[in-house]
Amino acid sequence: MAAIELGKYLAGTAQQYHACLEACVECLVACEACSEACLGEDDVKMMVECVRLCRDCTEACVSCVIVMARGSERARELCRACAELCEQCAAECGKHSAEHCQRCAEACRRCAEECRRIAA
């Protein structure tokens, strides 16, 4: 169960985005935590691309959350782009053995799946 029950705030067309909204929120939190943890790694240079993708993915998820919360028709286009970024981030994070990277990769995969569902 999510710490925040997003569904109680959704009305009208925004209700169709409930699962995707939750996946995007989970993903953006995982990406922020991962990028911050990467900056604390001994060999930060190895984590640069991971940090960059996590930050880009966070921004994409934030944008998706905003347009989906409004029930915007443009959610499909943003979700399509977000799914691509999430997949790239999952692939990069998946290369690293750190637990925060593995958790982030999983959150990104779930988010990509939900975003693809909306984009379809």
Steps between C-alpha positions, in 0.01 A plus 500: 500500500630841408585746776284754317168382363499691174168358384297706745613819324417393145179596328359458153742397228796506740370180664616296201858598585497379861741204462734700280502792742601271783772338288635843400509621861677182612745533212586863562566429868716197411691704240566785740617260771718314253665810355574629848645165609709482181664829591619337821662202327878460520539515121254773406639517145354156432159626610477819292269359233284338766463833680418684177239249392345491847466877497351503151263221596392691811413805291306292249303333779420834662369634168287190450355523850398861441326442166334179616371663819330756278358229277672656201467345156872565454584239761544239227785684331678574826453145623652366178813711554507416870485128424804530274697688765395252768621212284836670444533572870406141591764368261770725643409439864481129428872502413591588858485260793417762763166433667376854430570450129319167492196647680501794260522273196196307620299818565597630156387177333161517677461864404592431137238225488227726641600791276491273193148395600390865503686580177333212312 
